[in-house]
Amino acid sequence: MTFRVAAAQIAHETSVFSAVKTDLAAFEASGVHLGPAVIETARETNSEFCGFITGAEAHGFDLVPLLAVWATPSGLVTAKAIEYLTGLLGDGLGRAMTEGPLDGILLALHGAMVTEVDDDGDGYVLQTVRRIVGPDVPVVATLDLHANISARRVELADVLIGYDTYPHIDMAERGEEAASV
């Protein structure tokens, strides 16, 4: 029996002091990668998603890529942007679950996202995932070294893994660590 693990990235470092809101165009500037295109763009990069890929290959599970997107640090993420991105995530999870059960979820988050709809943007993403997959599917998330870790995130994720280094040279290693949990 092969294990199936879905993976996604929605990452943003928000500065609530910035007047420049982070809209969908800001995320689109980095590229909104969906499904197999995530593997093509992430392979051989120093990213958590590359670590997810390496970990899946090392541990022999099927990685189900859903979404990878990030935006340059700036102000609050707009309601329209976060609702659109979590909608893509939810749709991807729904499709993946119709193809068979998921044995885990890997998420590349930042840990300092604030949105117009929720001050704990990363908690909002985790809550979206939990609402869809339920309480029994393990959820592992990677976070930036200076993430703002809330009790809500601790409750919603089974494991949170932060970067070990600054500058951030260990993102792929942390992704691989997350895939080995």
C-alpha positions as CSV (number, residue, x, y, z in Angstrom):
1,M,0.0,0.0,0.0
2,T,1.4,3.4,-1.0
3,F,0.9,6.4,1.3
4,R,-0.4,9.6,-0.2
5,V,0.6,12.9,1.3
6,A,-0.8,16.2,-0.1
7,A,1.5,19.3,0.0
8,A,0.9,23.0,-0.4
9,Q,2.5,26.4,0.2
10,I,0.8,29.7,1.0
11,A,3.5,31.9,2.4
12,H,3.6,35.6,3.3
13,E,5.5,37.7,5.9
14,T,3.2,40.5,6.8
15,S,4.2,43.9,8.2
16,V,1.1,45.4,9.8
17,F,2.9,48.8,9.6
18,S,3.0,48.7,5.8
19,A,0.2,50.6,4.0
20,V,0.8,48.5,0.9
21,K,-1.7,45.7,1.0
22,T,-0.9,42.3,-0.4
23,D,-3.4,41.6,-3.0
24,L,-3.8,38.7,-5.4
25,A,-1.5,40.4,-7.9
26,A,1.3,40.3,-5.4
27,F,1.0,36.5,-5.1
28,E,0.6,36.1,-8.8
29,A,4.0,38.0,-9.3
30,S,5.7,35.0,-7.8
31,G,3.6,32.6,-9.8
32,V,0.6,30.6,-8.6
33,H,1.7,27.0,-9.3
34,L,-0.9,24.2,-9.2
35,G,-0.7,20.4,-9.3
36,P,2.2,18.8,-11.1
37,A,3.6,22.3,-12.1
38,V,4.6,22.7,-8.4
39,I,7.0,19.8,-8.7
40,E,8.5,21.2,-11.9
41,T,9.2,24.6,-10.4
42,A,10.3,23.5,-6.9
43,R,12.7,20.6,-7.8
44,E,16.3,21.5,-7.1
45,T,15.5,24.7,-5.3
46,N,16.3,25.6,-1.7
47,S,12.6,25.5,-0.7
48,E,10.4,23.5,1.6
49,F,8.6,22.1,-1.4
50,C,11.9,20.7,-2.8
51,G,12.4,19.1,0.6
52,F,8.9,17.6,0.5
53,I,9.8,16.1,-2.9
54,T,13.1,14.7,-1.7
55,G,11.5,13.4,1.4
56,A,8.7,11.7,-0.5
57,E,11.3,10.0,-2.8
58,A,13.5,8.9,0.2
59,H,10.5,7.5,2.2
60,G,8.6,6.1,-0.7
61,F,5.3,7.9,-0.5
62,D,3.3,9.6,-3.2
63,L,3.4,13.4,-3.0
64,V,0.2,15.0,-4.1
65,P,1.2,18.6,-5.0
66,L,-1.7,21.0,-4.6
67,L,-0.5,24.6,-4.7
68,A,2.6,26.7,-4.2
69,V,2.5,30.5,-3.9
70,W,4.2,33.2,-1.9
71,A,4.4,37.0,-2.0
72,T,7.1,39.5,-1.1
73,P,6.8,40.8,2.4
74,S,4.4,43.7,2.6
75,G,1.1,44.8,4.3
76,L,-2.1,42.9,5.2
77,V,-3.2,40.2,2.8
78,T,-6.5,41.2,1.3
79,A,-9.6,39.3,2.0
80,K,-10.0,38.6,-1.7
81,A,-6.5,37.2,-2.0
82,I,-6.6,34.9,1.1
83,E,-10.1,33.6,0.2
84,Y,-9.0,32.9,-3.4
85,L,-5.8,31.1,-2.3
86,T,-7.5,29.0,0.5
87,G,-10.2,28.3,-2.1
88,L,-7.6,26.8,-4.4
89,L,-6.2,24.9,-1.5
90,G,-9.6,23.5,-0.5
91,D,-10.4,22.6,-4.1
92,G,-7.1,20.8,-4.5
93,L,-7.6,18.9,-1.2
94,G,-11.1,17.9,-2.3
95,R,-9.9,16.6,-5.7
96,A,-7.1,14.7,-4.0
97,M,-9.5,13.1,-1.5
98,T,-11.8,11.9,-4.3
99,E,-8.8,10.0,-5.8
100,G,-8.2,8.2,-2.5
101,P,-7.5,8.7,1.1
102,L,-4.8,11.1,2.2
103,D,-2.3,9.8,4.8
104,G,-0.9,13.3,5.7
105,I,-0.6,16.9,4.8
106,L,2.6,18.9,4.4
107,L,2.3,22.7,4.5
108,A,5.0,25.3,3.7
109,L,3.8,28.4,5.6
110,H,5.7,31.5,6.8
111,G,4.2,31.9,10.2
112,A,3.8,35.7,10.1
113,M,0.8,36.2,7.8
114,V,-1.9,38.6,8.8
115,T,-5.0,39.0,6.7
116,E,-8.0,41.3,6.5
117,V,-10.2,38.4,7.6
118,D,-8.0,36.9,10.3
119,D,-5.1,38.2,12.3
120,D,-3.6,34.7,12.4
121,G,-3.4,34.1,8.6
122,D,-1.4,30.9,9.0
123,G,-3.9,29.7,11.5
124,Y,-6.6,30.5,9.0
125,V,-4.8,28.3,6.4
126,L,-4.4,25.4,8.9
127,Q,-8.1,25.8,9.9
128,T,-9.1,25.5,6.3
129,V,-7.1,22.3,5.9
130,R,-8.4,20.8,9.2
131,R,-12.0,21.5,8.2
132,I,-11.5,19.5,5.0
133,V,-9.3,16.6,6.1
134,G,-10.7,16.2,9.7
135,P,-8.8,15.6,12.9
136,D,-7.2,12.3,12.1
137,V,-5.0,13.2,9.1
138,P,-1.6,14.3,10.3
139,V,-0.7,17.9,9.4
140,V,2.9,19.0,9.4
141,A,3.9,22.6,8.7
142,T,7.2,24.4,8.2
143,L,7.6,27.9,9.5
144,D,10.1,30.7,9.1
145,L,12.6,31.2,12.0
146,H,10.8,34.2,13.3
147,A,7.2,32.9,13.0
148,N,4.6,34.1,15.4
149,I,3.4,30.8,16.7
150,S,-0.2,30.9,18.1
151,A,-1.9,28.4,20.4
152,R,-4.4,27.9,17.5
153,R,-1.6,26.7,15.2
154,V,-0.3,24.4,17.8
155,E,-3.8,23.0,18.2
156,L,-4.4,22.6,14.5
157,A,-1.1,21.1,13.4
158,D,0.4,17.9,14.6
159,V,4.0,19.1,14.1
160,L,5.4,22.6,13.4
161,I,9.0,22.8,12.2
162,G,10.9,26.1,12.1
163,Y,14.0,27.0,10.1
164,D,17.2,26.5,12.0
165,T,19.3,29.2,10.3
166,Y,19.5,32.8,9.4
167,P,20.1,33.6,6.7
168,H,17.6,30.9,5.6
169,I,19.8,28.3,4.0
170,D,18.0,25.3,5.4
171,M,14.5,25.6,3.9
172,A,14.8,22.4,1.8
173,E,16.3,20.6,4.8
174,R,13.3,21.6,6.9
175,G,10.9,20.4,4.2
176,E,12.7,17.1,4.1
177,E,12.5,16.9,7.9
178,A,8.8,17.6,7.7
179,A,8.4,14.8,5.1
180,S,10.1,12.4,7.5
181,V,7.8,12.9,10.4
